């Protein structure tokens, strides 16, 4: 369910449980990605891909651990998508820093995440914990595909003097993927706002 209207009080131990710690760890994995992407070169970009792969593994593990240990909490439902947004925003910032991404695309992504953060806060004030919606999960998957593909394309093009590497239109393909990811990100933001308005009407 996208919205859980059952409030479950969280104790301190619930707040600091392993699934939530794993989510917070993922949030800061964007920092080494920034360092590697801006350092430049195929080897650094491949290393960045490996760090991003670790981030995706933690994204899968935190939910599995929370469900199997019975530690699904309201705060976890907030920390998990927050960690995703922070991590992916840092990756997109690294793309902006090296000129792979337009500032307008990054702006749309940041605006969406800020709006959704406020929507979650307002929803919480109404007594409703807004969990990740389906559109948000698809948004994360599409963003991940665009990020991995962009790094792989530029790494492949940089590798070589190989004819196949030099022939890859990395800029054109990655730009199209990033535009598509940004468009779906904007749609996801609209979806969250509509969901909140529905909750607000039901509570009024």
C-alpha positions in Angstrom: 0.0 0.0 0.0 1.2 3.5 -0.8 -0.2 5.1 2.3 -0.3 3.4 5.7 -2.8 5.1 7.9 -2.0 3.0 11.0 0.4 4.8 13.2 2.9 2.6 15.1 4.9 4.3 17.7 8.6 3.9 17.2 11.0 3.5 20.1 14.6 4.5 20.1 15.8 1.0 19.3 13.3 0.9 16.4 14.8 4.2 15.1 18.3 2.9 15.1 17.7 -0.6 13.8 19.8 -2.2 11.2 17.5 -1.7 8.2 17.4 2.1 8.9 21.2 2.2 9.4 21.6 0.5 6.1 19.3 3.1 4.4 21.4 5.9 5.9 24.6 4.3 4.7 23.2 4.3 1.2 22.4 8.0 1.4 26.1 8.9 1.7 27.4 6.5 -1.0 26.7 9.3 -3.4 29.8 11.1 -2.1 32.4 8.6 -3.3 30.5 8.6 -6.6 31.0 12.3 -6.9 34.7 11.9 -6.2 35.1 9.2 -8.8 33.0 10.8 -11.5 34.7 14.1 -11.2 38.2 12.5 -11.1 37.4 11.2 -14.5 38.6 8.4 -16.8 37.2 5.0 -17.6 38.8 3.3 -14.5 37.3 5.8 -12.1 33.9 5.6 -13.8 33.9 1.8 -13.6 34.7 2.1 -9.9 31.8 4.5 -9.6 29.6 1.9 -11.2 30.7 -0.6 -8.5 29.8 1.9 -5.7 26.4 2.4 -7.3 25.9 -1.3 -7.5 26.6 -1.5 -3.7 24.0 1.3 -3.2 21.4 -0.7 -5.1 22.2 -3.8 -3.0 21.6 -1.9 0.2 18.3 -0.6 -1.3 17.1 -4.2 -1.7 18.5 -5.4 1.6 17.1 -2.8 4.0 13.5 -3.6 3.0 14.1 -7.4 3.2 15.8 -7.0 6.7 13.0 -4.8 8.0 10.3 -7.3 6.9 12.0 -10.4 8.1 13.0 -9.0 11.5 9.5 -7.4 12.0 11.1 -3.9 12.2 9.0 -2.1 9.6 8.5 1.3 11.3 7.0 4.6 10.3 10.4 6.3 10.5 11.8 3.6 8.3 9.2 4.3 5.7 10.5 7.9 5.6 14.2 7.2 5.9 14.3 4.7 3.0 12.9 7.0 0.3 14.8 9.9 1.8 18.1 8.0 1.5 17.2 7.1 -2.1 16.6 10.7 -3.0 19.7 12.0 -1.4 21.9 9.3 -2.9 20.6 9.7 -6.4 20.6 13.5 -6.1 24.4 13.3 -5.4 25.0 11.1 -8.4 23.1 13.6 -10.6 25.2 16.4 -9.1 28.3 14.6 -10.2 26.9 14.4 -13.8 26.2 18.1 -13.7 29.7 18.8 -12.5 31.3 17.1 -15.5 28.8 18.5 -18.0 26.9 15.3 -18.7 23.6 16.7 -17.5 21.8 20.1 -17.9 21.2 22.2 -14.8 17.5 22.3 -15.8 17.2 18.5 -15.6 18.9 18.5 -12.2 16.7 21.4 -11.0 13.5 19.4 -11.9 14.8 16.4 -9.9 15.7 18.5 -6.9 12.3 20.4 -7.0 10.5 17.1 -7.1 12.3 15.7 -4.1 11.9 18.9 -2.1 8.1 19.0 -2.8 7.7 15.3 -1.9 9.6 15.8 1.3 7.2 18.6 2.3 4.2 16.5 1.2 5.4 13.7 3.5 5.8 16.2 6.4 2.3 17.6 5.9 0.9 14.1 5.6 2.5 13.1 8.9 0.9 16.2 10.6 -2.4 14.8 9.5 -1.6 11.5 11.2 -0.8 9.6 8.0 2.6 8.1 7.2 3.0 8.3 3.4 5.1 5.3 2.3 6.8 5.1 -1.1 4.3 5.1 -3.9 4.5 2.8 -7.0 5.4 5.8 -9.1 8.3 6.6 -6.7 9.6 3.0 -7.0 9.4 3.2 -10.8 11.1 6.6 -10.6 14.0 5.1 -8.6 14.4 2.2 -11.1 14.4 4.5 -14.1 16.8 6.9 -12.5 19.1 4.0 -11.6 19.0 2.7 -15.2 19.8 6.2 -16.6 22.7 6.6 -14.1 24.3 3.2 -14.7 23.9 3.6 -18.5 25.4 7.0 -18.6 28.5 5.9 -16.7 28.8 2.8 -18.7 28.5 4.7 -22.0 31.1 7.3 -21.1 33.5 4.6 -19.7 33.1 2.5 -22.9 33.7 5.6 -25.1 36.8 6.5 -23.0 38.2 3.0 -23.1 39.1 3.2 -26.3 40.9 3.7 -29.0 38.8 0.6 -29.9 36.6 1.4 -32.9 33.5 0.1 -31.2 34.2 2.3 -28.2 34.9 5.4 -30.2 31.7 4.8 -32.2 29.4 4.9 -29.2 27.3 8.1 -29.3 27.6 8.4 -25.5 26.4 12.0 -25.3 23.3 11.5 -27.4 22.2 8.2 -25.7 22.9 9.3 -22.2 21.1 12.7 -22.7 18.0 10.9 -24.0 18.0 8.6 -21.0 18.5 11.4 -18.5 15.7 13.4 -20.1 13.4 10.4 -19.9 14.3 9.8 -16.2 13.7 13.5 -15.4 10.3 13.4 -17.1 9.2 10.4 -15.1 10.6 12.0 -11.9 8.4 15.0 -12.5 5.4 12.8 -13.0 6.2 11.0 -9.8 6.1 14.3 -7.9 2.7 15.1 -9.3 1.5 11.7 -8.2 2.6 12.3 -4.6 0.9 15.7 -4.5 -2.3 14.2 -5.8 -2.1 11.4 -3.2 -1.6 14.0 -0.4 -4.6 16.1 -1.6 -6.7 13.0 -1.5 -5.6 12.3 2.1 -6.2 15.9 3.1 -9.7 15.9 1.7 -10.5 12.7 3.5 -9.2 14.1 6.8 -11.1 17.4 6.5 
